[in-house]
Amino acid sequence: MYSKKDLEQIASEIGFKFDAINNLKFAQIRSSLLPVLRKTEHFEFEKAKIEVKEFLSNLLVLTGDEKLFIEKFNQKEYSPELLFEDKELLDRIKDHPMAMWKTRK
């Protein structure tokens, strides 16, 4: 199991930050969560936040090409070929309106 510090280090290395999870207050989710729990079930909110961050850190592991795609995209360069090999798919998405808008200089 990872410590909070380990999770934050992992998240920063892969480019994901989970600060929003750290800032959650139980009151923010109480009305959505409590109705689906059994009356006898105990929910450890702080432990759940740590486990969710650990799960996301393990789930959101990017390949080198995925990291490069994000870096380039953030620099306003759209390179879908870093994510996909299928020529037909690349032809369909090469001029995707959202990608064109987000990478407009």
Secondary structure as UniProt FT lines:
FT   HELIX           4..14
FT   HELIX           19..23
FT   HELIX           26..33
FT   HELIX           34..36
FT   TURN            39..40
FT   HELIX           45..59
FT   HELIX           64..74
FT   TURN            75..76
FT   HELIX           80..82
FT   HELIX           87..93
FT   TURN            94..95
FT   HELIX           97..102
//
